[in-house]
Amino acid sequence: MTDLGAILLGVLLLIGNGLFVAAEFAVVSAQRHRMEELARAGGRPARIAARAAVRSSRELSLMLAGAQLGITLCSLGLGMVAEPAVEHLLGPVLVFLPEAIHTPVAYLVALGLVTFLHMVVGEMAPKSLALTHPERAALGLALPFRGFVWIVRPLLALLNGLTNATLRLVGVRPRDELAVAKTPRQLAMLVAESGRMGMLDRHKHDLLLRAFRAQTRRVEELMLPVDQAPAVPAGASADLIRATAARDGGHRMLVVSPDGVLGVLHVRDALINPDRPPETLATAAPRIPAGTTVPDAVTVLQEARAQLGLVTDERGAVIGVVDLTRLIGELLAA
């Protein structure tokens, strides 16, 4: 092969390396709903590409393996083809050097030039492009990328089998897919790190962090202390119940006695049955430990069909009250 042919082949390998890198980052970063929006805005080719991109996101382990194989092949080919050609072309330029160092210098210059182009053009530039426009990159590369993976699928299966066998020899249990189960704390840390690295814009970063904080907040942080909650004593008159509701602006109040909270009274029931003592009209309220998270507390109240819940400490004593509306508002505010 002539030097010019080798240089042209090296350029093609460099472009191929960049395409595989862009495909790798795009398939990880692209958001499915954004790809579907772009597909709807385009014609039939865009819809076909969107379906291919969505399938790629569902086969993440296979697609990443295909991208790594393509990057490896292009990188090896670039080193085998481009570096000797560049070194040969540099020969006449470096004739002023002593013959003893002529070849080593030409080799080092060729190696440095090819490595620089490989890192900048073949790695960093396509990575930045894919992270900046992940959905467009995923749509543009979906069909050729999936075509390559389909061609080399048998080789990928063989390599994967050999890799798994090697891992088993050293006592490691291989997994074909990425572990996706994360605790809210782990997810919050991932979001914070993504925001710090600039992979999430400020609005999405803040929105996700508020959502995770709401998921992990405990009811004791949102409860109203029991001594501040609207309440009437057992045996209270209808006038006292109306006055308490008017003062606090709520429809529900606690019915208390020296022994503790007897239940929750709705002012409507007291108005309909003014002659009945409030303790006979009160309904039981679910008890929620203070360490319960907001989503779990919402579930408890919904299953009990209750608007108010009694927050208890580790000894079971009532220390506060939580309102279903307040809890749901906390989740929605995130």
N, C-alpha and C positions, 0 to 999 in steps of 0.2 A: 504493500500500500504506500502510495506517495505521501509526503509530508502534508500536502494540501488536503488530500483525502482524509488523513488521520485527524487533521485539525477540524475539518467539517464534521467528521464522526464524533469528535470530542464535543463540539458545540451541541450536536443532537443529544448526546448523553447528558450534557449539562442541563439542557432544557428538560429532558426526561426526569432527571433527578429533582429539579424544581417542581415539576408537575406532581410527582409522587409525594414530595414534602407538603405541597399545598393541599393535596387530596387527604393526606393524613390529618392535618390540623383542621381542615374544613369538616370532615366527617365527625370529628369530636366536638367542634364548636358550633356547628349549624343548629339552629332551632327549627323544629319541625313545622310549627305554625307559620314561621316566616317564609319557609320554603313553599308552603302551600299557598300563601298570599302571592308570592312571586309567580307561581305556576298559574294561578287564576288570572293574573294580570297579563300573562303571555298567551301564546297560542298552543297548538297541540304538541309541538316539540318541547315546550316548557313543561307541559303536564307530564309527558313521558319522562323527562329528566327528573322532575320532582318525585315521581314514583320510584325511580331508581335510587335517588338520594335517600328517600325515606327507608327503602329496603336496606341500604347500606348502614344507616344508623341503627337498624335492628340487628345487624350482623357485625357489630363493632369489632369483636375479636378477630374474625376472619378478615375484615377489611384492613385493620391495622397490620395484621401479618402480611397481607398482600403489599401494602405500602412499604413496609420494612424490606421485603424481598426486592421490590423494584428499586428502592434507594440503594440497597447493597449492590445489586447488579450494575446500576449506572455508575456508582462510585468506583467499583472495581474496574469497569470498562474504561472510565475516564483516566484512571491511573495507568492502565496498560497501554492505552492508545495515545492520549494527549501528551503525557509527560515525555515519552521518547521523541515524539515529533517536535515538541517545543525545544527540547534539548538539542536536537539535530539542527534546527533552524537557528539556534543561538550560536552555533559553532563559528560561522564566519564573522559574527559580530564581536566575538571575544578573542580574536587572533592576537590582539596586543598583549594578552596574558601569557605568562610562561607556560610552556607545554606541560609541565608537571601538574599544574593546577587548572589547566584549561577544562578538562572533562569534569572534575568535581564542581567547579564553579558553575558550569553550564547546567549540570544536574541540579544543583541547589537552587539556581534561579528558576529553572523549569518547574521544580517541585513547589517552590514558593508561589509562583504565578498561578499554577493550576490549583493549588490549595486555596489561594485567595479567591479565585473565581468560584471554586466549588462552595466555599463557605458563604460568600456574599450572594452570588447569583443563584447557586443551586440549593442553598439552605435558608439563609436569613431573610432574603427578599421574599421568596414565596411563602415563608411562614408568616411574615408580617402582613402580606396581602391576604392570606387566608383568614387570619385573625381579625383583620379590618372588615372584610366582606365575606364572612363564612358561608352565608346562604348562597350568594352568587357563585362563589368558588365551588361549593358542593354541587350546585345545579350544572355548572359548566363542565365539571370533571366527572360527574356521576356515571355517564354511559361509558366513556373510554376506560375509566377506572374499574368499573364492574366487569367490563369485557376482559381486561387484563387478569383480574382475579379469577374469572371463570376459566380462562386458559390455564392458569397455573394452579388451579384448585387441587389437582392430584399431588403436585409437588408440595403445596402447603400442608395437605393432610399427612404426607410422609414426614415432613419436617416437624410437624406438631406431634406426631406419634413418637418420633425419636426424642424430642424434647421432653415429653411426658415420661418416657421410659428412663431418661437420664435423671429426672427429678425424683422418680420413685426409688432409684438406686441410692440416693442420699437421704431418703426418708421424708421427702416433701411431697405432699399430695397436690397434684396439679389441678388447676381450674381453667376451664375453657372460656369463661366469661368474667368480666370485671365484677368485683363485689360492689353492689349498689346500695346495700343496706347501711345507712348511716344514722347515728343519733342526731337529734337536733343540734346538740353542741358541736358535733363534728361538722355538720353542714354549715353552721354559722361560721366556724373557723375557715372552712373552704371559701365561703362567700367573702369573708374579710380579706383573705389572702388574694382572691381574684380581684377584688377592688383595689388593693394595694398595688398589684401588678398592672392595673389598667385594662384588665380583660372584661370588666363590667363597668358600664357608665354609672355615674353617681346616683341617678334616680333608681335604677334597678338594684344597685348595691344597698341603698338605704331601705328600699321596700322589702327586700329579702331579709335584711337584718331585723327589721321590725316584726316581720312575720315569724321568724325563729324565736325572737324574744317573747312574743305572745304565746308561742307554743310551749315555752318552758317556764313562764311565770306561774307562780303558785297563788292559790286563792287568798291566802293570808295577806298578800300584797294588795288585794283589791277589796277586801271585806270591809264592812262597816262595823266597828266595835259594838258589841252587844249592848253596852251601856249608852250608846248613842243612837241605837235603832229605835224607830217608832214602836211603842209598846203600851199596852193597857193591862191593868191587873185583872186577875180572875174576879168575876162578879161586877165588873165595871158597868156603868149605866150606858144607855144608848147615847145620851148627851156627851158623856166623856169620850166615847168612841168617835162621835162626829167631830168633836173639838180637836182630838188628836189627829184625825185625818186632815182637817182644815189647816192645822198648824204645820204639819209636815208635808202636805201636798201629795201624799201617797194613798193608794187604795188598800194596801196591805200593812198589817202591823202584827207584832208579836203579842201573844197572850202569856203573861208571866205570873208566877206564884212564888212563894218563898222556896219552893223545891226546884225551881228552874223554869225553863221555857216549856209551855204546854202545847204550843202550836202556833199556826199563822191564821189570822182572822182577816177576811176581806170585808171592807166596810159595807159593801152591798148586802152581805148576809145579815149584818147587824141592823141595817135599815129595814130590811124585809121582815126580820123577826126581832123587834125591839124589846120584847118581853123575855127573851131567852138570854141567859148569861153567856158571855163571849167564849168561855171555855168549852161550851157544848157546840159552838158553831165553828170553832177552830179546827183546822186540818193539820195533820202531821206534816212536818217538813223533813226532807232528807238531811241526814247529817254527813258532812263532808270534812274529812281530815284536813288540817291546815296546809299540809304539804302537797295536796292534790293540784295537778296542773290545770290551767284554765280549760283546755279541750276536754279533759276527763270530767271536770266539774260540770261542764255544759251537758255532757252525756248523761251524768247522774240525774240532773234536774229534768232533762227531757224524758228520760225513762220513767221518772216518778211523776211526770206531768205537773211539776211544781215550778212556781215562779221564784220562790225564795228557798235558800238552803242555809242550814245552820253549820257554821264552821266550828270544828272542835279541835282541842289540843290533844297532846299525846295521852292525857288521862281521860279523854272523852267529854270534858267540860266544854260547854258552849262559850266561845270567845268572840264570835262575830256572826254577821249575816252577809250573804252574797245574793245578788239579784241576777236572774238569768239575762235580763236585758243588758245589764252592765257587762257581763261576761262576753255575750255575743258582740257587743259594741267594741270590746277590746280586740276580739279576733278580726272584726271587719276593719278596724282602724289600722291594722297592720297592712 
